[in-house]
Amino acid sequence: MKWEGNRESDNVEDGRGGGGGGGGGFGIGGKSIGLGTIVIALIGSYFFGIDPSVILGGGGGSAPVAQETGPAPAPANDRQTRFVRTVLADTEDVWTEIFRANNSTYVQPKLHLFTGRVSTACGTGSSASGPFYCPGDQKVYIDLAFYDLMEQRFNVAGEFAKAYVIAHEVGHHVQNLMGITDKMDAARRTSSETQMNALSVRLELQADCFAGVWANHANQARSILESGDIDAGLAAATAIGDDTLQRQSQGTVVPDSFTHGSSAQRVRWFKKGIDSGDVAQCDTFKARQL
């Protein structure tokens, strides 16, 4: 992936090294999820998902939490941090233009780097949650150690696959700006667990498609893609399908418990976004077949 020399975002907060420790879990309703534990109801939240409380009842920031004190230090200037800042800037440029073309204004999210644990407007997040987006404070949260997990546990490598992680979470921010997240919250109050899982799958597949839309526009504008990049992105989508993860963790597949979609579905919608570059093609909520 070609990214060095491109614009870097000023919207990255570096909270590493302050206000948090390792070893915790992601608290939801008094429960904690450790890094080695895969709970099927939350399996998608562990890999490339929005903050689990958004899906399972944390409610977009209604609960008060302690916030970090003092300003976050300036982001480090190592290669990985510069990569994150550059990819975020690229999403800003793409979505600003898309929103402008639709007579709207794109509100840029913040991306918060943390280590171990972090306080958010959606609750306390930990590295065990994987990257997530909190609509309550409009921030993407990432512990960069997750990239090591991608390579070591799932054999997913390459910078474009890492960029896909960020683009997917920014896709959730786009959904928030479009009012889709609020509709999900409203649906939760009248839906069964199975119904909410089905809606969550559509939400996540749309974020995959939005990530593809970003890649399409970024490549047209800045020629970021190199040979093998798309294959790496599709490999990442395959590795984190609910069916693949369930088969690895428990040996069986339970479709009613899917929260992010199967490997084939994730690949299909990510590829649809890349191929079309059209937000209108990402309406998973109206799709008859996912």
Helices and strands as residue ranges (DSSP letters): E 12-14, G 40-42, H 43-46, H 52-56, H 79-101, E 110-113, E 117-120, E 123-126, G 127-129, E 132-134, E 139-142, H 145-154, H 159-177, H 180-188, H 193-222, H 229-239, H 242-250, G 255-257, H 263-276, G 279-282
